[in-house]
Amino acid sequence: MAALALLYSYRRCPYAMRARMALRYAGIAYQVQDISLKDKPPGLLAVSPKGTVPVLVLPDGRVLDQSLDIMHWALQQHDPAQWLGIDRDKSQALISENDGAFKQALDKYKYASRFPEQSAEAYRSQADVFLRKLEQALQDQPFLSGAHLSLTDVAIFPFIRQFAAVDANWFAQATYPKLQAWLQARLESSLFLGVMAKA
């Protein structure tokens, strides 16, 4: 029996979520080791001293310790619905903004008490810049990069999920109708439900 890749993961981490979704979509069999953020296993620190998840250890010993690298590797193995077959420059720009300015605003909004320089509402307003961009992208198409689900949607979705959960009542009433529908569809997808099922 061929050796399986080993994924160090944390169930609720958005970076780990998107890596797991790409691996599942690509049909790649792997072992998963869920870690405790307070007690990281020596095996994880040995292959990736920074100690963050996800980390994928391939059967040949190669280590991928960035979520986007794991996603791209998975899609290079098998990409049946052409997740990579879209405008890569536009896709990369959205993902970069998600992982940069939006993630910074999201962290401050979620943990506003740790960042007393501004209010939670002020941090939420900073995040709104990116959310409006996504809402606009969804005006004439069902997905962020066009007519079908792609790497862009899956890479960004876990962070929008996290943002919406900070104040679910506020998000439900916010003027993001297209984004709200997009998020709900992702939450109900078999792909997401499959990677979130507890073993």
C-alpha positions, -999 to +999 in steps of 0.1 A: +000+000+000+014+034-010+023+058+017-001+087+022+007+123+026+003+137+061-016+169+068-011+187+100-043+207+105-066+226+129-102+221+121-114+257+124-083+274+109-094+291+077-060+284+060-063+247+069-099+246+057-090+258+023-062+233+020-084+204+031-111+215+006-086+215-023-072+181-013-107+166-011-117+181-044-086+167-061-094+133-047-061+130-028-060+105+000-041+117+030-038+112+067-047+142+089-033+150+123-054+177+141-031+196+164-037+215+196-025+251+192-014+250+229+006+218+225+020+215+190+034+180+182+071+176+178+066+161+144+050+193+132+078+215+146+104+192+131+092+197+095+080+233+099+096+252+128+071+281+124+045+257+138+015+270+119-010+249+100-016+236+075+015+216+067+015+188+042+043+162+043+044+144+010+053+107+008+087+116-008+095+138+022+088+172+006+071+197+029+045+222+019+038+246+047+017+273+030-020+268+023-019+282-012+011+260-020-009+230-008-039+240-029-019+245-061-001+212-056-034+194-051-049+210-083-018+201-103-024+165-094-061+166-104-083+195-114-115+179-128-136+211-128-108+234-139-105+254-108-073+269-122-088+276-156-097+312-149-082+347-151-052+340-128-041+376-125-075+386-112-078+356-090-044+362-075-052+399-069-084+390-049-066+362-029-037+385-021-061+412-008-080+386+012-048+373+028-034+408+033-055+439+042-088+420+047-072+394+070-056+421+091-089+440+094-107+407+102-083+398+130-087+432+146-125+431+142-127+396+157-103+404+186-111+441+189-104+441+227-068+433+218-066+463+195-081+492+215-067+518+192-100+517+172-135+503+178-147+470+164-170+490+141-140+509+127-122+476+119-154+463+104-155+493+081-119+486+070-130+450+061-160+464+042-137+477+014-129+441+004-165+428+010-179+455-013-154+443-040-166+408-036-203+419-037-196+437-069-178+407-085-209+386-078-234+410-094-234+393-128-219+359-121-225+332-094-188+328-084-160+352-078-141+344-110-170+336-133-196+309-140-181+281-119-165+275-086-127+281-087-096+284-066-106+320-059-139+310-041-124+283-021-093+303-010-114+332+002-146+315+015-132+304+050-123+340+058-157+354+048-172+326+070-150+338+099-160+374+093-197+366+092-195+347+125-181+376+145-215+393+146-239+370+127-269+392+133-251+423+119-239+403+088-273+389+081-287+424+079-258+440+060-262+450+024-243+422+009-271+401-007-250+384-033-221+377-010-245+364+017-261+340-008-226+329-021-215+323+015-246+302+024-241+281-007-205+274+003-215+265+038-241+240+025-218+225+000-208+188+003-171+199-002-172+221+030-193+197+050-171+169+041-139+185+053-156+197+085-170+163+095-155+152+128-137+118+126 
